[in-house]
Each structure stands twice: as C-alpha cells, then as structure tokens.
Amino acid sequence: MPKSLLMYDLMVFFYAIAVVLYFLDFIGHRRTLNRIAFGLLAAVWGLQTSFFLTRMTEVGYVPLVTSFETTLFFSWLLISFSLVINYFYKIDLFAFFTNVIGFAMVVFDLVTGEGSVRVGENLQGDLLVLHITLAFLSYAAFSISFIFSIMYLIQSKMLKEKRWNNMFRRMPALDKLDAFTYRLIIVGFPLLLVAMILGVSWYYTQFGSVLILDAKPLVSVVLLGLYVVWLYLRTASGWSGRKLAWWNVASFGLVIINYLFVGTYFSGFHSW
C-alpha cells in the first residue's frame, strides 16, 4: 500500500472521532469536547496536507484530477475554512455543520475506492490544475454559505416559535448569518466564473475545440445563473431573509448534484 494511503486511513480515523465529538458538543454543549475536536481537526488538516504532498511525489503530478483526489481536496478546503472561521469568529455549531459535509466527502471517497487511479498525460497541465483549484474553492465558498443559510433558517424558525433554547443562544444573530452568506457568495461566484473560463481555455489548448454539449459545463452555467439571480434579488429586488436562504439552499443542491452525479454519470468528458 502506498505511504499516502496509510496516511489517508489515519486521517479518516481521526476525522471520524472529531465529527463524533462535535456531535456530542452539539447535543450537550460540552466545551471540553469541542476543544478536543478542534485539536483533532487540526491534526486531520495536517494529515491531509501531508497526504497531498506525498501523493504528488508518488504519482508525479499535482493530485487534483481524479474523483478521489478532488473529493479529498474539497474536504481539505472545508476543514481549512472551518479552522480559520472557528478560530477568528468563534461561531458555535459552525464547525459541526461544516465537517458533517467534509466527512461525507471522505466517506464518498471510501465508497468509490479510487485511491490508486492515475491519469494520463492529456489530463495534466497548469491550466487544468488552476481550473480545478478555483472550481473547488468556489464550491467550498458555496458550501459555507449554504451552512450559514441553514443556520439562518433554524435561527429564524426558533425566533418565530419563541424557542430560546441552548441551540438558539449558540447561533449568531440573523443579520450576521446573512452577511456571512453574502460575502461567501460574492467570493464564490467570480471563482467559479474564472474556473470555467480557464477550463474552456485548457480544453481548447489540449484538443483544439470547445466543449459545449457536455452536461457538466452546461449545468455549471445554470449554477452561475442561480447565484447571479440570488445576488440580484438581494441587492436590487429587495428580497431578504428566509426566501434568500431557501434560494441559496436550492442552489447549493445543484452544486452537489453537478459534482457528484452530473460529472460522474452524465458527462462524456468529466467522468474521470
């Protein structure tokens, strides 16, 4: 077994414990467990970083191409966001929600079992690496914005029902949740747009044509449209609150569908 996959197994073990501890803190508000989980999460981040560096030497290219590699990279980005936001803003429950998604990505990698797959020379290059990196940075930004929208909906429902329980007290105010969501979408949208432009450029350079009638870029255009509409509704149309939160939740649903299903089962090119 390659050294990188041994590192991967250890990372999965620590990550599972961290998520369980965050869950126990979620249901019982135990600060000690929260601190231990944060430490384990930092260890998981270190192991994932070491995994990428080790795998790079094993396969001879930047490991951001196969489904196994990109899914783990997505998880690494979510952990990075989680550690930074949790350290600077101290948002209770945020780390739990974020790492449920991050750990789900790791479990998806375990199910697919593609750790030893390598790619050919035609699926390498700086433009491709930039395209994938920016695309997943946008996915991470949209994921975090989705989590803040979910927290907004939960907080709003509790306010409406006048439930001043422990969970309510551990969440930020609605205006802060809305502001975080807006900032992340403002970041995610141009990242995805630039990623798509770089993807078109790389494909044309590599194959001499433009990939038009492929399911994944078509759905990505629709995805961009959804976030453009969200920004318009928030800034020019006067929408606010729960309606915008639900729109963002639905848009993120398409992000997941586009990555996990469209690229794998409906795209003629992106199925690697």
DRENPA-3360 file (N, C-alpha, C; in nm, 2 decimals, always signed):
BEGIN
1 = MPKSLLMY = +0.09/-0.12/+0.00/+0.00/+0.00/+0.00/+0.09/+0.12/+0.00 ~ +0.06/+0.22/-0.09/+0.14/+0.35/-0.09/+0.13/+0.42/+0.05 ~ +0.24/+0.49/+0.07/+0.25/+0.56/+0.20/+0.14/+0.66/+0.22 ~ +0.10/+0.73/+0.11/-0.01/+0.83/+0.11/-0.14/+0.77/+0.16 ~ -0.17/+0.64/+0.12/-0.30/+0.58/+0.16/-0.30/+0.54/+0.31 ~ -0.18/+0.50/+0.36/-0.17/+0.48/+0.50/-0.20/+0.61/+0.58 ~ -0.15/+0.72/+0.53/-0.18/+0.85/+0.59/-0.33/+0.88/+0.58 ~ -0.39/+0.84/+0.47/-0.53/+0.86/+0.45/-0.61/+0.78/+0.55;
9 = DLMVFFYA = -0.58/+0.66/+0.57/-0.65/+0.58/+0.67/-0.65/+0.64/+0.81 ~ -0.53/+0.69/+0.85/-0.52/+0.75/+0.98/-0.60/+0.88/+0.99 ~ -0.60/+0.96/+0.88/-0.68/+1.08/+0.87/-0.83/+1.05/+0.89 ~ -0.88/+0.94/+0.82/-1.02/+0.91/+0.83/-1.05/+0.87/+0.97 ~ -0.97/+0.80/+1.04/-0.99/+0.76/+1.18/-1.00/+0.89/+1.27 ~ -0.91/+0.98/+1.26/-0.91/+1.10/+1.34/-1.03/+1.19/+1.31 ~ -1.06/+1.19/+1.18/-1.18/+1.28/+1.13/-1.31/+1.22/+1.19 ~ -1.32/+1.09/+1.19/-1.45/+1.03/+1.24/-1.46/+1.06/+1.39;
17 = IAVVLYFL = -1.35/+1.06/+1.47/-1.36/+1.09/+1.61/-1.40/+1.24/+1.63 ~ -1.33/+1.32/+1.55/-1.36/+1.47/+1.56/-1.51/+1.50/+1.53 ~ -1.57/+1.44/+1.43/-1.71/+1.46/+1.40/-1.80/+1.41/+1.51 ~ -1.76/+1.29/+1.57/-1.84/+1.24/+1.68/-1.84/+1.34/+1.80 ~ -1.72/+1.39/+1.83/-1.70/+1.48/+1.94/-1.78/+1.61/+1.92 ~ -1.78/+1.66/+1.79/-1.85/+1.78/+1.76/-2.00/+1.75/+1.77 ~ -2.05/+1.63/+1.74/-2.19/+1.60/+1.75/-2.23/+1.59/+1.90 ~ -2.14/+1.54/+1.99/-2.17/+1.53/+2.13/-2.18/+1.67/+2.19;
25 = DFIGHRRT = -2.09/+1.76/+2.14/-2.09/+1.90/+2.18/-2.22/+1.97/+2.13 ~ -2.26/+1.93/+2.01/-2.39/+1.98/+1.95/-2.51/+1.95/+2.03 ~ -2.52/+1.83/+2.08/-2.64/+1.79/+2.16/-2.63/+1.82/+2.31 ~ -2.50/+1.84/+2.36/-2.49/+1.86/+2.50/-2.41/+1.99/+2.54 ~ -2.36/+2.06/+2.45/-2.29/+2.19/+2.47/-2.17/+2.16/+2.57 ~ -2.08/+2.07/+2.53/-1.97/+2.04/+2.62/-1.84/+2.10/+2.56 ~ -1.79/+2.21/+2.62/-1.68/+2.29/+2.57/-1.55/+2.21/+2.56 ~ -1.53/+2.12/+2.66/-1.41/+2.04/+2.66/-1.41/+1.95/+2.53;
33 = LNRIAFGL = -1.52/+1.89/+2.50/-1.52/+1.80/+2.38/-1.50/+1.89/+2.25 ~ -1.55/+2.01/+2.25/-1.54/+2.10/+2.14/-1.39/+2.13/+2.12 ~ -1.32/+2.16/+2.23/-1.18/+2.19/+2.22/-1.10/+2.07/+2.17 ~ -1.13/+1.95/+2.22/-1.06/+1.83/+2.17/-1.09/+1.81/+2.02 ~ -1.21/+1.82/+1.98/-1.25/+1.81/+1.84/-1.17/+1.90/+1.75 ~ -1.16/+2.03/+1.80/-1.08/+2.13/+1.72/-0.94/+2.08/+1.71 ~ -0.88/+2.03/+1.81/-0.74/+1.98/+1.80/-0.73/+1.86/+1.71 ~ -0.82/+1.77/+1.71/-0.82/+1.66/+1.62/-0.84/+1.70/+1.48;
41 = LAAVWGLQ = -0.92/+1.81/+1.46/-0.95/+1.86/+1.32/-0.82/+1.92/+1.27 ~ -0.75/+1.99/+1.35/-0.62/+2.04/+1.31/-0.52/+1.93/+1.27 ~ -0.52/+1.82/+1.34/-0.44/+1.71/+1.31/-0.48/+1.65/+1.18 ~ -0.62/+1.64/+1.15/-0.67/+1.59/+1.02/-0.62/+1.68/+0.91 ~ -0.63/+1.81/+0.93/-0.58/+1.90/+0.83/-0.43/+1.88/+0.80 ~ -0.35/+1.85/+0.90/-0.21/+1.83/+0.88/-0.19/+1.70/+0.80 ~ -0.27/+1.59/+0.84/-0.25/+1.47/+0.77/-0.30/+1.48/+0.62 ~ -0.40/+1.55/+0.60/-0.45/+1.57/+0.46/-0.35/+1.65/+0.38;
49 = TSFFLTRM = -0.29/+1.75/+0.44/-0.18/+1.82/+0.37/-0.06/+1.74/+0.34 ~ -0.02/+1.65/+0.43/+0.09/+1.56/+0.41/+0.05/+1.46/+0.30 ~ -0.08/+1.42/+0.30/-0.12/+1.32/+0.20/-0.10/+1.38/+0.06 ~ -0.14/+1.50/+0.04/-0.13/+1.56/-0.09/+0.01/+1.57/-0.14 ~ +0.10/+1.61/-0.04/+0.24/+1.63/-0.08/+0.30/+1.49/-0.11 ~ +0.27/+1.39/-0.03/+0.33/+1.26/-0.05/+0.27/+1.20/-0.18 ~ +0.14/+1.21/-0.20/+0.08/+1.16/-0.32/+0.14/+1.22/-0.45 ~ +0.17/+1.35/-0.44/+0.23/+1.42/-0.55/+0.36/+1.36/-0.60;
57 = TEVGYVPL = +0.44/+1.32/-0.50/+0.57/+1.25/-0.53/+0.55/+1.11/-0.59 ~ +0.44/+1.04/-0.54/+0.41/+0.91/-0.59/+0.36/+0.90/-0.73 ~ +0.27/+1.00/-0.77/+0.20/+0.99/-0.90/+0.27/+1.08/-1.00 ~ +0.35/+1.18/-0.96/+0.42/+1.26/-1.05/+0.35/+1.38/-1.11 ~ +0.24/+1.42/-1.05/+0.16/+1.53/-1.09/+0.09/+1.59/-0.97 ~ +0.03/+1.71/-0.99/-0.05/+1.77/-0.88/-0.18/+1.69/-0.86 ~ -0.20/+1.62/-0.75/-0.31/+1.53/-0.73/-0.45/+1.60/-0.71 ~ -0.49/+1.66/-0.82/-0.62/+1.73/-0.82/-0.70/+1.70/-0.94;
65 = VTSFETTL = -0.70/+1.57/-0.98/-0.76/+1.54/-1.11/-0.87/+1.43/-1.10 ~ -0.84/+1.32/-1.03/-0.93/+1.21/-1.02/-1.04/+1.25/-0.92 ~ -1.15/+1.17/-0.92/-1.26/+1.19/-0.83/-1.21/+1.18/-0.69 ~ -1.13/+1.08/-0.66/-1.07/+1.06/-0.53/-0.99/+1.18/-0.48 ~ -0.91/+1.23/-0.57/-0.82/+1.35/-0.53/-0.91/+1.47/-0.51 ~ -1.00/+1.50/-0.60/-1.07/+1.63/-0.59/-1.17/+1.63/-0.47 ~ -1.23/+1.51/-0.44/-1.32/+1.50/-0.33/-1.24/+1.52/-0.20 ~ -1.12/+1.47/-0.19/-1.04/+1.49/-0.07/-1.00/+1.63/-0.06;
73 = FFSWLLIS = -0.97/+1.69/-0.17/-0.93/+1.83/-0.18/-1.05/+1.92/-0.13 ~ -1.17/+1.89/-0.17/-1.29/+1.96/-0.12/-1.30/+1.95/+0.03 ~ -1.28/+1.83/+0.08/-1.28/+1.81/+0.23/-1.17/+1.89/+0.29 ~ -1.05/+1.90/+0.24/-0.94/+1.98/+0.29/-0.98/+2.12/+0.30 ~ -1.04/+2.17/+0.19/-1.08/+2.31/+0.19/-1.18/+2.34/+0.30 ~ -1.28/+2.25/+0.31/-1.38/+2.27/+0.42/-1.32/+2.28/+0.56 ~ -1.23/+2.19/+0.58/-1.16/+2.19/+0.71/-1.08/+2.31/+0.73 ~ -1.02/+2.36/+0.62/-0.94/+2.49/+0.63/-1.03/+2.60/+0.67;
81 = FSLVINYF = -1.14/+2.62/+0.59/-1.24/+2.72/+0.63/-1.29/+2.71/+0.77 ~ -1.32/+2.58/+0.81/-1.37/+2.56/+0.94/-1.28/+2.60/+1.05 ~ -1.15/+2.57/+1.04/-1.05/+2.60/+1.14/-1.03/+2.75/+1.14 ~ -1.02/+2.82/+1.03/-1.00/+2.96/+1.03/-1.12/+3.04/+1.08 ~ -1.24/+3.01/+1.04/-1.36/+3.08/+1.08/-1.38/+3.05/+1.23 ~ -1.36/+2.93/+1.27/-1.38/+2.89/+1.41/-1.28/+2.96/+1.50 ~ -1.16/+2.98/+1.45/-1.06/+3.04/+1.53/-1.08/+3.19/+1.55 ~ -1.12/+3.26/+1.44/-1.13/+3.40/+1.44/-1.26/+3.45/+1.48;
89 = YKIDLFAF = -1.37/+3.38/+1.45/-1.50/+3.43/+1.48/-1.58/+3.36/+1.59 ~ -1.53/+3.24/+1.63/-1.58/+3.16/+1.74/-1.74/+3.14/+1.73 ~ -1.77/+3.09/+1.61/-1.92/+3.07/+1.58/-1.95/+2.93/+1.62 ~ -2.02/+2.92/+1.73/-2.06/+2.79/+1.78/-2.15/+2.71/+1.68 ~ -2.13/+2.58/+1.67/-2.21/+2.49/+1.59/-2.16/+2.49/+1.44 ~ -2.09/+2.60/+1.40/-2.05/+2.61/+1.26/-1.95/+2.49/+1.23 ~ -1.86/+2.46/+1.31/-1.76/+2.36/+1.28/-1.83/+2.22/+1.27 ~ -1.93/+2.20/+1.35/-2.01/+2.07/+1.34/-2.07/+2.06/+1.20;
97 = FTNVIGFA = -2.15/+2.16/+1.16/-2.22/+2.15/+1.03/-2.12/+2.14/+0.92 ~ -2.01/+2.22/+0.92/-1.92/+2.22/+0.81/-1.85/+2.08/+0.80 ~ -1.82/+2.02/+0.91/-1.74/+1.89/+0.90/-1.83/+1.77/+0.88 ~ -1.96/+1.79/+0.90/-2.05/+1.68/+0.85/-2.04/+1.67/+0.70 ~ -2.04/+1.78/+0.63/-2.02/+1.78/+0.49/-1.88/+1.73/+0.45 ~ -1.78/+1.78/+0.52/-1.64/+1.74/+0.49/-1.62/+1.59/+0.51 ~ -1.67/+1.54/+0.62/-1.66/+1.39/+0.64/-1.74/+1.31/+0.54 ~ -1.85/+1.36/+0.50/-1.93/+1.30/+0.40/-1.85/+1.28/+0.27;
105 = MVVFDLVT = -1.77/+1.38/+0.24/-1.69/+1.37/+0.12/-1.58/+1.26/+0.13 ~ -1.53/+1.25/+0.26/-1.43/+1.15/+0.28/-1.49/+1.01/+0.27 ~ -1.61/+0.99/+0.33/-1.68/+0.87/+0.32/-1.71/+0.83/+0.17 ~ -1.75/+0.93/+0.09/-1.77/+0.91/-0.05/-1.64/+0.86/-0.12 ~ -1.53/+0.91/-0.08/-1.40/+0.86/-0.13/-1.38/+0.71/-0.09 ~ -1.42/+0.68/+0.03/-1.40/+0.54/+0.08/-1.49/+0.44/+0.00 ~ -1.61/+0.49/-0.04/-1.71/+0.41/-0.11/-1.66/+0.39/-0.25 ~ -1.61/+0.49/-0.32/-1.57/+0.48/-0.46/-1.44/+0.40/-0.47;
113 = GEGSVRVG = -1.35/+0.42/-0.37/-1.23/+0.33/-0.37/-1.13/+0.35/-0.49 ~ -1.11/+0.48/-0.52/-1.03/+0.51/-0.64/-0.89/+0.56/-0.60 ~ -0.84/+0.53/-0.49/-0.72/+0.59/-0.44/-0.59/+0.56/-0.52 ~ -0.59/+0.45/-0.60/-0.47/+0.41/-0.67/-0.48/+0.45/-0.82 ~ -0.59/+0.52/-0.86/-0.60/+0.55/-1.00/-0.51/+0.66/-1.04 ~ -0.45/+0.65/-1.15/-0.36/+0.76/-1.21/-0.42/+0.81/-1.34 ~ -0.38/+0.93/-1.38/-0.44/+0.99/-1.50/-0.33/+0.99/-1.61 ~ -0.37/+1.00/-1.73/-0.28/+1.01/-1.84/-0.22/+1.15/-1.86;
121 = ENLQGDLL = -0.12/+1.16/-1.96/-0.06/+1.29/-1.98/-0.15/+1.40/-2.03 ~ -0.26/+1.36/-2.10/-0.35/+1.45/-2.16/-0.44/+1.52/-2.05 ~ -0.44/+1.47/-1.93/-0.52/+1.52/-1.82/-0.43/+1.59/-1.72 ~ -0.33/+1.66/-1.76/-0.24/+1.73/-1.67/-0.21/+1.87/-1.73 ~ -0.15/+1.95/-1.65/-0.11/+2.08/-1.70/-0.15/+2.19/-1.60 ~ -0.08/+2.31/-1.61/-0.11/+2.41/-1.51/-0.25/+2.47/-1.52 ~ -0.30/+2.49/-1.64/-0.43/+2.54/-1.66/-0.54/+2.45/-1.60 ~ -0.52/+2.32/-1.62/-0.62/+2.23/-1.56/-0.61/+2.23/-1.41;
129 = VLHITLAF = -0.49/+2.24/-1.35/-0.48/+2.25/-1.21/-0.55/+2.38/-1.15 ~ -0.52/+2.49/-1.22/-0.59/+2.62/-1.18/-0.74/+2.61/-1.20 ~ -0.79/+2.55/-1.31/-0.93/+2.53/-1.33/-0.99/+2.45/-1.21 ~ -0.94/+2.34/-1.18/-0.99/+2.26/-1.07/-0.98/+2.33/-0.94 ~ -0.87/+2.39/-0.91/-0.85/+2.45/-0.78/-0.95/+2.56/-0.76 ~ -0.97/+2.65/-0.86/-1.06/+2.76/-0.84/-1.21/+2.71/-0.84 ~ -1.24/+2.60/-0.91/-1.37/+2.55/-0.91/-1.40/+2.50/-0.77 ~ -1.31/+2.43/-0.71/-1.34/+2.37/-0.57/-1.33/+2.48/-0.47;
137 = LSYAAFSI = -1.25/+2.58/-0.49/-1.26/+2.70/-0.39/-1.40/+2.76/-0.40 ~ -1.45/+2.77/-0.52/-1.59/+2.82/-0.53/-1.69/+2.73/-0.46 ~ -1.67/+2.60/-0.48/-1.76/+2.50/-0.42/-1.75/+2.51/-0.27 ~ -1.63/+2.53/-0.22/-1.61/+2.54/-0.07/-1.68/+2.67/-0.02 ~ -1.67/+2.78/-0.09/-1.74/+2.91/-0.05/-1.89/+2.89/-0.06 ~ -1.94/+2.82/-0.16/-2.08/+2.80/-0.17/-2.13/+2.70/-0.06 ~ -2.05/+2.61/-0.02/-2.08/+2.51/+0.09/-2.09/+2.59/+0.22 ~ -2.00/+2.68/+0.25/-2.00/+2.75/+0.38/-2.12/+2.85/+0.38;
145 = SFIFSIMY = -2.15/+2.91/+0.26/-2.27/+3.00/+0.25/-2.40/+2.92/+0.27 ~ -2.40/+2.79/+0.23/-2.51/+2.70/+0.25/-2.53/+2.67/+0.40 ~ -2.42/+2.65/+0.47/-2.43/+2.62/+0.61/-2.48/+2.74/+0.68 ~ -2.44/+2.86/+0.65/-2.49/+2.98/+0.71/-2.64/+3.00/+0.68 ~ -2.68/+2.97/+0.56/-2.82/+2.98/+0.53/-2.91/+2.88/+0.61 ~ -2.85/+2.76/+0.63/-2.92/+2.66/+0.71/-2.93/+2.71/+0.85 ~ -2.82/+2.77/+0.91/-2.83/+2.82/+1.04/-2.93/+2.94/+1.05 ~ -2.93/+3.02/+0.94/-3.03/+3.13/+0.94/-3.17/+3.08/+0.95;
153 = LIQSKMLK = -3.20/+2.97/+0.87/-3.34/+2.92/+0.87/-3.37/+2.86/+1.01 ~ -3.28/+2.79/+1.07/-3.30/+2.73/+1.20/-3.32/+2.85/+1.30 ~ -3.24/+2.95/+1.30/-3.25/+3.06/+1.39/-3.38/+3.14/+1.37 ~ -3.42/+3.16/+1.25/-3.54/+3.23/+1.22/-3.66/+3.15/+1.27 ~ -3.66/+3.02/+1.25/-3.77/+2.93/+1.30/-3.78/+2.94/+1.45 ~ -3.67/+2.94/+1.52/-3.67/+2.94/+1.66/-3.72/+3.08/+1.71 ~ -3.69/+3.19/+1.64/-3.74/+3.32/+1.68/-3.89/+3.32/+1.66 ~ -3.94/+3.27/+1.55/-4.08/+3.27/+1.52/-4.16/+3.19/+1.62;
161 = EKRWNNMF = -4.10/+3.08/+1.67/-4.17/+2.99/+1.77/-4.13/+3.03/+1.91 ~ -4.05/+3.14/+1.93/-4.01/+3.18/+2.06/-3.95/+3.07/+2.14 ~ -3.86/+3.00/+2.08/-3.78/+2.89/+2.15/-3.64/+2.95/+2.18 ~ -3.63/+2.99/+2.30/-3.50/+3.05/+2.35/-3.41/+2.94/+2.41 ~ -3.39/+2.83/+2.34/-3.31/+2.72/+2.40/-3.16/+2.74/+2.38 ~ -3.09/+2.64/+2.42/-2.94/+2.64/+2.41/-2.89/+2.66/+2.27 ~ -2.95/+2.59/+2.18/-2.91/+2.60/+2.04/-2.93/+2.74/+1.99 ~ -3.04/+2.80/+2.02/-3.06/+2.94/+1.98/-2.95/+3.03/+2.03;
169 = RRMPALDK = -2.91/+3.02/+2.16/-2.81/+3.10/+2.21/-2.67/+3.08/+2.15 ~ -2.65/+2.97/+2.09/-2.52/+2.94/+2.04/-2.50/+2.98/+1.89 ~ -2.61/+3.03/+1.84/-2.60/+3.08/+1.70/-2.59/+3.23/+1.69 ~ -2.52/+3.28/+1.58/-2.51/+3.43/+1.57/-2.65/+3.49/+1.53 ~ -2.65/+3.62/+1.54/-2.77/+3.69/+1.50/-2.80/+3.67/+1.36 ~ -2.93/+3.69/+1.32/-2.97/+3.67/+1.18/-2.89/+3.76/+1.08 ~ -2.87/+3.89/+1.12/-2.80/+3.98/+1.03/-2.66/+3.94/+1.01 ~ -2.59/+3.88/+1.11/-2.45/+3.83/+1.09/-2.45/+3.71/+0.99;
177 = LDAFTYRL = -2.55/+3.62/+1.01/-2.56/+3.50/+0.93/-2.58/+3.54/+0.78 ~ -2.67/+3.64/+0.76/-2.70/+3.69/+0.63/-2.57/+3.75/+0.57 ~ -2.50/+3.83/+0.65/-2.38/+3.90/+0.60/-2.27/+3.80/+0.56 ~ -2.25/+3.69/+0.64/-2.15/+3.59/+0.60/-2.19/+3.52/+0.47 ~ -2.32/+3.49/+0.46/-2.37/+3.42/+0.34/-2.34/+3.51/+0.21 ~ -2.37/+3.64/+0.22/-2.35/+3.73/+0.11/-2.20/+3.74/+0.07 ~ -2.11/+3.75/+0.17/-1.97/+3.76/+0.14/-1.92/+3.64/+0.08 ~ -1.96/+3.52/+0.12/-1.91/+3.40/+0.06/-1.96/+3.38/-0.08;
185 = IIVGFPLL = -2.08/+3.42/-0.11/-2.13/+3.41/-0.25/-2.06/+3.51/-0.34 ~ -2.03/+3.63/-0.28/-1.96/+3.73/-0.36/-1.82/+3.67/-0.39 ~ -1.76/+3.59/-0.31/-1.63/+3.53/-0.33/-1.65/+3.41/-0.43 ~ -1.75/+3.32/-0.41/-1.76/+3.20/-0.48/-1.80/+3.22/-0.63 ~ -1.88/+3.32/-0.65/-1.93/+3.34/-0.79/-1.81/+3.37/-0.89 ~ -1.73/+3.48/-0.86/-1.62/+3.50/-0.96/-1.52/+3.39/-0.97 ~ -1.50/+3.31/-0.86/-1.41/+3.20/-0.86/-1.46/+3.09/-0.96 ~ -1.59/+3.07/-0.96/-1.65/+2.97/-1.05/-1.64/+3.02/-1.19;
193 = LVAMILGV = -1.67/+3.14/-1.21/-1.67/+3.20/-1.34/-1.53/+3.19/-1.41 ~ -1.43/+3.23/-1.33/-1.29/+3.22/-1.38/-1.25/+3.08/-1.40 ~ -1.29/+2.99/-1.31/-1.26/+2.85/-1.33/-1.31/+2.79/-1.46 ~ -1.43/+2.83/-1.49/-1.50/+2.79/-1.62/-1.42/+2.84/-1.74 ~ -1.38/+2.97/-1.73/-1.30/+3.03/-1.84/-1.17/+2.96/-1.86 ~ -1.10/+2.93/-1.75/-0.98/+2.85/-1.76/-1.00/+2.71/-1.81 ~ -1.11/+2.65/-1.77/-1.14/+2.52/-1.82/-1.16/+2.51/-1.97 ~ -1.23/+2.61/-2.02/-1.25/+2.63/-2.17/-1.12/+2.65/-2.24;
201 = SWYYTQFG = -1.03/+2.73/-2.18/-0.90/+2.76/-2.24/-0.81/+2.63/-2.24 ~ -0.81/+2.56/-2.13/-0.73/+2.44/-2.13/-0.78/+2.34/-2.23 ~ -0.91/+2.32/-2.24/-0.97/+2.22/-2.33/-0.93/+2.25/-2.47 ~ -0.95/+2.38/-2.51/-0.92/+2.43/-2.64/-0.77/+2.40/-2.68 ~ -0.68/+2.44/-2.58/-0.54/+2.42/-2.60/-0.50/+2.27/-2.62 ~ -0.57/+2.18/-2.54/-0.54/+2.04/-2.54/-0.60/+1.97/-2.66 ~ -0.73/+2.01/-2.70/-0.80/+1.93/-2.80/-0.84/+2.01/-2.92 ~ -0.82/+2.14/-2.92/-0.84/+2.22/-3.04/-0.99/+2.25/-3.07;
209 = SVLILDAK = -1.07/+2.23/-2.97/-1.22/+2.26/-2.98/-1.27/+2.31/-2.85 ~ -1.40/+2.35/-2.85/-1.46/+2.40/-2.73/-1.57/+2.30/-2.69 ~ -1.56/+2.26/-2.56/-1.65/+2.16/-2.50/-1.79/+2.23/-2.47 ~ -1.88/+2.21/-2.56/-2.01/+2.29/-2.55/-2.12/+2.19/-2.50 ~ -2.15/+2.09/-2.57/-2.26/+2.00/-2.54/-2.22/+1.89/-2.44 ~ -2.16/+1.93/-2.33/-2.13/+1.83/-2.22/-2.21/+1.87/-2.10 ~ -2.26/+1.77/-2.03/-2.36/+1.80/-1.92/-2.30/+1.89/-1.81 ~ -2.17/+1.87/-1.78/-2.12/+1.94/-1.66/-2.10/+2.09/-1.68;
217 = PLVSVVLL = -2.04/+2.13/-1.79/-2.03/+2.28/-1.82/-2.17/+2.34/-1.84 ~ -2.26/+2.27/-1.90/-2.40/+2.32/-1.91/-2.47/+2.35/-1.78 ~ -2.45/+2.25/-1.69/-2.51/+2.26/-1.55/-2.44/+2.37/-1.48 ~ -2.31/+2.39/-1.50/-2.23/+2.49/-1.43/-2.28/+2.63/-1.47 ~ -2.32/+2.65/-1.60/-2.37/+2.77/-1.65/-2.50/+2.80/-1.58 ~ -2.59/+2.70/-1.56/-2.71/+2.72/-1.49/-2.68/+2.76/-1.34 ~ -2.58/+2.69/-1.29/-2.54/+2.72/-1.15/-2.50/+2.87/-1.13 ~ -2.42/+2.92/-1.23/-2.38/+3.06/-1.22/-2.50/+3.15/-1.23;
225 = GLYVVWLY = -2.60/+3.11/-1.32/-2.72/+3.18/-1.33/-2.80/+3.19/-1.20 ~ -2.81/+3.08/-1.13/-2.88/+3.08/-1.00/-2.82/+3.18/-0.90 ~ -2.68/+3.18/-0.89/-2.62/+3.27/-0.80/-2.62/+3.42/-0.85 ~ -2.63/+3.44/-0.98/-2.65/+3.58/-1.03/-2.79/+3.63/-0.99 ~ -2.89/+3.54/-1.00/-3.02/+3.58/-0.96/-3.03/+3.60/-0.81 ~ -2.96/+3.52/-0.73/-2.95/+3.54/-0.58/-2.89/+3.68/-0.55 ~ -2.78/+3.71/-0.62/-2.72/+3.85/-0.59/-2.82/+3.96/-0.64 ~ -2.88/+3.94/-0.75/-2.98/+4.04/-0.80/-3.09/+4.06/-0.70;
233 = LRTASGWS = -3.15/+3.95/-0.65/-3.26/+3.95/-0.56/-3.22/+4.02/-0.43 ~ -3.10/+4.00/-0.39/-3.06/+4.06/-0.26/-3.02/+4.21/-0.27 ~ -2.96/+4.25/-0.38/-2.91/+4.38/-0.39/-3.01/+4.48/-0.47 ~ -3.09/+4.42/-0.56/-3.17/+4.51/-0.64/-3.32/+4.49/-0.63 ~ -3.36/+4.37/-0.58/-3.50/+4.34/-0.58/-3.57/+4.35/-0.45 ~ -3.49/+4.37/-0.34/-3.55/+4.38/-0.21/-3.58/+4.25/-0.14 ~ -3.54/+4.14/-0.19/-3.56/+4.02/-0.12/-3.47/+4.01/+0.00 ~ -3.51/+3.94/+0.10/-3.43/+3.92/+0.22/-3.48/+3.80/+0.30;
241 = GRKLAWWN = -3.40/+3.77/+0.40/-3.44/+3.67/+0.50/-3.46/+3.53/+0.45 ~ -3.57/+3.46/+0.48/-3.59/+3.32/+0.46/-3.59/+3.29/+0.31 ~ -3.65/+3.38/+0.23/-3.66/+3.35/+0.09/-3.52/+3.34/+0.02 ~ -3.44/+3.43/+0.06/-3.30/+3.42/+0.00/-3.22/+3.30/+0.06 ~ -3.25/+3.27/+0.18/-3.18/+3.15/+0.24/-3.23/+3.02/+0.17 ~ -3.35/+3.01/+0.14/-3.40/+2.89/+0.07/-3.35/+2.89/-0.07 ~ -3.34/+3.00/-0.14/-3.28/+3.01/-0.27/-3.14/+2.96/-0.27 ~ -3.06/+3.00/-0.17/-2.92/+2.96/-0.16/-2.91/+2.81/-0.13;
249 = VASFGLVI = -3.00/+2.75/-0.05/-3.00/+2.61/-0.02/-3.03/+2.53/-0.15 ~ -3.12/+2.58/-0.23/-3.16/+2.51/-0.35/-3.04/+2.52/-0.45 ~ -2.97/+2.63/-0.45/-2.86/+2.65/-0.54/-2.74/+2.55/-0.50 ~ -2.72/+2.54/-0.37/-2.61/+2.45/-0.33/-2.65/+2.30/-0.36 ~ -2.78/+2.27/-0.36/-2.82/+2.14/-0.40/-2.77/+2.11/-0.54 ~ -2.78/+2.21/-0.63/-2.73/+2.19/-0.77/-2.58/+2.17/-0.77 ~ -2.51/+2.24/-0.68/-2.36/+2.23/-0.67/-2.33/+2.08/-0.64 ~ -2.39/+2.02/-0.55/-2.37/+1.88/-0.51/-2.41/+1.79/-0.63;
257 = INYLFVGT = -2.52/+1.81/-0.69/-2.57/+1.73/-0.80/-2.47/+1.74/-0.91 ~ -2.42/+1.86/-0.94/-2.33/+1.88/-1.05/-2.20/+1.80/-1.03 ~ -2.15/+1.81/-0.90/-2.02/+1.74/-0.88/-2.03/+1.59/-0.86 ~ -2.12/+1.55/-0.78/-2.13/+1.40/-0.75/-2.20/+1.32/-0.86 ~ -2.29/+1.38/-0.93/-2.37/+1.30/-1.02/-2.36/+1.33/-1.17 ~ -2.37/+1.46/-1.20/-2.36/+1.50/-1.34/-2.22/+1.47/-1.40 ~ -2.11/+1.50/-1.33/-1.98/+1.48/-1.38/-1.95/+1.33/-1.39 ~ -2.01/+1.25/-1.30/-1.98/+1.10/-1.29/-2.06/+1.02/-1.39;
265 = YFSGFHSW = -2.19/+1.06/-1.40/-2.28/+0.97/-1.48/-2.34/+1.03/-1.61 ~ -2.33/+1.16/-1.62/-2.39/+1.23/-1.74/-2.30/+1.30/-1.83 ~ -2.17/+1.32/-1.79/-2.07/+1.39/-1.87/-1.99/+1.30/-1.95 ~ -1.97/+1.33/-2.07/-1.89/+1.25/-2.16/-1.74/+1.27/-2.13 ~ -1.70/+1.38/-2.07/-1.56/+1.41/-2.05/-1.52/+1.41/-1.91 ~ -1.60/+1.46/-1.82/-1.57/+1.48/-1.68/-1.58/+1.36/-1.59 ~ -1.60/+1.24/-1.65/-1.63/+1.12/-1.57/-1.50/+1.06/-1.51 ~ -1.38/+1.12/-1.54/-1.26/+1.07/-1.47/-1.25/+1.12/-1.34;
% end
